[in-house]
Every structure is written in structure tokens, then in C-alpha cells.
Amino acid sequence: MGKSGLSISAGTAESDSVANSCVDVAVADAVFQFDRLYSYTVPPQLRRFVAVGARVLVPFGRGRPRMGVVLALSAEKENLKELIDIERDSRYLDDELVELLFYLKQHTFCSYGDAVRTVLPKNSRLDVVFSEGDARMARASGSHLETAYRQSCLSVTPKLTEKQNCVYEFLESPRTFREIHDRTGVTRDVVSRLLKNGVIEAFERDKAPTAYQDYDVCRDFSLTEAQMLAYNEIRGNIEDCEKPDTTLLHGVTSSGKTLIYFQLISDVLQQGKQALLLVPEIALATQLIYRFKRLFGERVGVIHSGLSDTERQLQWQRARAGECDLIVGTRSAVFAPLSDIGLIIVDEEQEQTFLSEHNPRYHVVPLAKFRAKYHGAHLILSSATPLVETYYAAEKGRYNYVHLSERYGNMPLPSVNVIDTRSELLSGNGLCVSEYLKNEIDRRLDAGEQCLLLLNRRGYRTVSICSSCKSIIKCRNCDTALVYHKPAARYVCHYCGHSEEFRDVCEYCGGSIRHTGVGTQKIEEELRLLFPDAGILRLDMDSAGRKRSLSDKLAAFSRGDYDIIIGTQMIAKGLDFANVTLVGVLSVDQLLLAPSFRANERAFSMLTQVVGRSGRGEKAGEAVIQTVDPENPIIKLAAKQDFFSFYRGEIVSRKLHLYPPFCAISSVGLLGADEGETAAAAERFAAIIEAKVKASETSVPIRVLGPSPMRVAYVGNQFRYKITLKSRGDRAFRAMLFGAAETFYTEFKPKKVNAYINFYDDNDL
């Protein structure tokens, strides 16, 4: 395969031939108008190392040498600069990862450098090192390496002291100094003398991975009759070459989709192939990782942002070396260097976290499709609340469709009560927890059961306003209100991270500050007053930021160390706690009022998912939804877990207003420090798009909306404008949009405005 159509060289003995004397290189840190392939000649002494995917050091312009990646081999040309250095080790970017670079470049408007930084883990990157005027490449970090010792290859072993002999015999297999010291008790001087005499030798190796090592082996699991039917149907889809290579596994919450994953992955591993499981949240990844490790042991690899740079590098190296049969991880795990993938599963495929909000602005599902096609693997998209587009594709036969309609063990769905919070206020209850929910929590605590409460806003108070001049305490860098965080006694911006010390008087008029709006910290405080004897755990980005904190707290709640867990959306999906029999949603209205065509879909999904956390064991469950709009049809449908009725209403609305799946929505974002310049640049970009469409020889149907300020128009000292595009989203459209960007940068030449293109959903629409 290969969208690039480039020749690949593995760096054989023939590599120093004339054919490998020139290479085409993608240079790091090149701005858009200069982000292309540049040709260089290869010095004869380096030609044997040449390979597509090898990293190189090249001269570029008048500045310092830059890193780059060889993306093509070319015929000999004249008057080319000579590359300076080339990667000697086996190339980090194999054929498929090179193809992924081209895919990201073509589908996300990123630079080659951004693509390389995304595909490779941080600790595998190379730096430029200068020594006596010469430049060379060197590892950016060695924190993933450790020094180990082994016996030297000697024909005759010299006479050794008792301690030296003890160390020598222990080093029949390589050991670190810590291992040597723990076993023999010798000092470092003993090891140093053995090194000096050539009896042993030192070398660097990857550290042994330490993440997720505390687990019990348990190989047994069994499928129910319904699960077995679903599994057999998926197996049939995989084996039937006439069927689509993607399956939507649609099952109600707690239907046991994970057990079907176990069986499918077990089949793939028995065939000698590998599997990739992608999940939307680290919280969900943590539980799944331990479940899969109990089944498949150390052949399970882990990649997510909760690991340190060193741990991610080690896991990536293990996958690259073929030491992992299964990778479990979040969004970045889609780039795991597996060489023979047989199955890719995207769990909770509807989740917004699968979309990257920074360059490259990629979505996991298209990348998973690309990798599945590359390997001839099967892709499974799984959810209790699939995206409208995903279900529509299955309905039209473009995906296979498998449905699980009943919960595991035939447990009933939770009963749901919707509480009108307006009535609570009128009755004099000023608390965030309604009287009904309070009584239900009391009843569960008396029975030794656990409760899960969702509020998708962190902090203590979300708005702070002067009671005299009515000014709101806002971020100095963003057009957003600062959130009061009581434990730290600071106001914090949830967009750029700026924080200020707490103050209770207005800096403009000296009036008193009134705090309103409720976050998880305020709810935690309220719960401790209402239930002083209960163990209460708060789980949000503030409380789970420390390394291992999230997995430790989830394990503690699962053991029963806590009675109530209050958290943001990270606890709303995928988690499995057998003793949780009550779920409370403290407010859903903010989701329903969000300015997005996906507002109803996201509200329905979150409500359905969090309600499904209740009653997953042997005890029946209940859910309580608090809202100011109890008659809202989305809330009623989510309470009944009625996806099909929701879908039928939503698909009519999408078609009427021309939203996905009846079009693709893309956006152009423009960022600048001066509002006038940014607005003018946005107008210019929109005009270029319209001119390109009119001049196009091929039909590019498109609707241009805007330009207009984004919903949050000023973030991180930059004004933000957007142009929203409704189109087919096909190759002709992408080519037109890339051409518009090229014209924008070469003719308009903006100096203080940056543009980006998001080919997937515009979250700010």
C-alpha cells in the first residue's frame, strides 16, 4: 500500500549506490509556505544507512542545521546541499508510520514536523548537538535507559577476590548495579575495578516497564448466550470477505461488550496477530488495562498521556520490538508501532476526546480505518450511544451492525427519577442536592451500597461578580470568567491556566465579591455536611492530576474505601463498580444549551452512559436526574435508554438543517493578537475560498458560514475567528482548501495571524 507511492529502502549493502545518493527530506519546524520536501545529496560514507523513514540532520537556509526525515529516495541531482548526519540505528519510522505521516499531512493541514512529533514518543526524538563547530544528532533524552553490566568475553578469567567472583558469577545474565548490590552487598568500587580490568562490561538498555504491574492472573471468562450470538456474528463478518471491514457493536450499558472484546482479541492473538484497543478516557483505560493484564499478562502494552515520558517511551519500544500482542490506550495509542494488526477496537466511539484539539487536528476513527486497511484488519466501533453518523452508516449497510439489547445477567436497566430543581428552590432547599436525592443517598449508605454523582464542572464557584459595579472577575489572557478554587484559595482560568490569588473585594470599585455557580469542590463540601460519616471521593482534573492518583483512587473506590464518588465526565462512562446502586446527575442543563449541533447528542449520550453506571452487579440500580427542564424530550429518552427514538428524531433534524451525516463540517480557525488584523485575515481567507470554488473546474459544493468570532473569542492573548464550511469533505474539497491556504499565506502574507484547518467537527459551532 502507500498513498505516497514512494520507494522504500531498508539500508542494505547496496544502499551506497548512485540510486541512494540523493534523498527528499521533510525538514522540522518549517512554516506552512516552506513545508515541503527538500532534496539533499548523501555523502558516500553515509549511504549505507539511507532508508525512507530515517531521521537526518540537514543544512537549511542560513540558520542552524535542522532535523528532518527522509521521505523519498531520488535520482542524483546537481547543485544540492549535502546532508550532515543520519540515524545509524534501525529507523524509528517504518513503512507504515511513514504512510501515517503523509496521511496526517493530507488530512489535518499539519506540517511534517507536527506529524513526526505526534507519531513518535517524546523521548525517542533527536536533538542537534554542536561540538567544536561540527553538528551531529544525539538522543534528546536517556531517561528511559539504564546502565547494566555483563560478563566480558574472555578466553581466560583473571584471578578474582571473593567479592569480585561473587559479582562475576551473578552477571551470567545482565544486571543493574542496584540488582548487584541487593544480591551481593558489594560497593560500587568493586564493580568499577572489574570494569577497569575488563572482566565485565557496561552497556545501556531500556528500563523494565513499571506501570500497571500489580495484577492477579485470571484466565477464565465466559459469554452469555446473547454475547455468544453477538460474538459469532462479528466473527462471521470478519471471515466473510464480501462484508464491510467495519462493524458497529451497539449494546445497552452493562451488556458486556468488554467480554466480547476479550474473546475477539483472544482469537486474534491465537492467530499470531496483534490487537489495538482505544478508549476515550484514562479513567476507563485504567480499569480495562488491569482486566486485560489479568487475562493476557505482560504481552499487554499501555500508551496514554497519564504515563511519564519515560514510561511512554518504554511502552512504545516494547511495541516496536514485538513484545506486545495488545496495546490498550487513549487517543495517542492509535500510533502504536504494531507490525501485524488483526483487530482494532474503538470503545465509546462517540466520545469527543477522540478528536485532537491541537496540531495535528486528527480524529482517531479515520486513523483507525487507515491502519485497519493497511493491515487487512477488522475495525470495531463500539458504544451504547453511537454517533448519529455511525449508526446511519450501519443503517445504510456501509458498516456491519451487531446489537446487544439486554444487560449482562438479565439485570434490569436502572429506574430513573427526574427532579425539578425549580420546585426544590421554591420549597426552600438551597442545596445542590435535592431532598429526594439526599434521602436516596441515605438509604444506600444504610444498606452499605455506593453512590456516584456527576457534575461536569470543576472548581468551587464558577462565576465571581462584584455586588456593586457588576464586573466579573475574568482571566487577563482570555475572555472567560475565572473559576474560584477554594482548596488553593485561587481564581483559575480553565482555558489557559492563568491563576490569581483569591480576593473578596472588587479591584475596580472596592465592592464585595459575590460567588455563584457550583463546581465539584462545592458539592464535595456540601456532601460532607450532609453525610459526615460517609467516605467521599472527588474525582476531577484537580484531584486526579498527580501521577497514579487516578488509578489509585478508582481502585480504592472499587474496594469500598469510599461510599460516594463525585466527579466530572471522567466518571460518566465505561467504569464498572458492582456496588454502585445509585447515580445522581446534579445538573444537565448546561449540556443541553451548548451552542453546537451536537448538543442534544452529547447530552443524550452522557445521560445514558452515566445512568448505566448504576445497578451493574447483582443489586438493582436507580438514577436521579436534576434539571430545570424535566419535560425536555432528550432527558426523557435518556431516562428510558431509548437510543432508537432519539436517533429517529435527530436524523430528521440533521437532514433538515444539513448537518452530518448529510454533509461534512470543517472549519478554518484564525488566531492573532490584534482583533482587527485577525478579522481582516478571516475575511480574506473566506474570499479566497469563494474564489477557488467559483474557479474550480470540478464541482465542489460548499456552504460558507462566517467568518465570525468563536464562542470564546479571546483565549491566551489571541483573538479567535472561524469560518465554518459545509461540504462533501472529499478529496476535491481538501485540495481546494489546501490551495486556499497556500494562496492565503503566499499572497496575503499574514505576519501576525495564524490559520489552522479542522477537517472534522467544529466543536465551537
Secondary structure, 3 states (H helix, E strand, C coil): CCCCCCCCCCCCHHHHCHHHCEEEEEECCCCHHHCCEEEEECCHHHHHHCCCCCEEEECCCCCCCEEEEEEEEECCCCCCCECCEECCCCCCCCHHHHHHHHHHHHHHCCCHHHHHHHHCCHHHCEEEEEECCEEEEEECCCCCEEEEEEECCCCCCCCCCHHHHHHHHHCCCCEEHHHHHHHHCCCHHHHHHHHHCCCEEEEEEECCCCCCCCCCCCCCCCCCHHHHHHHHHHHHHHHCCCCCCEEEEEECCCCCHHHHHHHHHHHHHHCCCEEEEECCCHHHHHHHHHHHHHHHHHHEEEECCCCCHHHHHHHHHHHHCCCCCEEEECHHHHHCCCCCEEEEEEECCCCHHHECCCCCCCEHHHHHHHHHHHHCCEEEEEECCCCHHHHHHHHCCCCEEEEECCCHHHCCCCEEEEEEHHHHHHCCCCCCCCHHHHHHHHHHHHCCCEEEEECCCCCCECEEEECCCCCECECCCCCCECEEECCCCEEECCCCCCEEECCCECCCCCCEEEEECCCHHHHHHHHHHHCCCCCEEEECCCCCCCCCHHHHHHHHHHHCCCCEEEECHHHCCCCCCCCEEEEEECCCHHHHCCCCCCHHHHHHHHHHHHHCCCCCCCCCCEEEEEECCCCCHHHHHHHCCCHHHHHHHHHHHHHHHCCCCCCEEEEEEEEECCHHHHHHHHHHHHHHHHHHHHHCCCCCCEEEEEEEEEEEEEECCEEEEEEEEEECCCHHHHHHHHHHHHHHHHHHCCCCEEEEEECCCCCCC
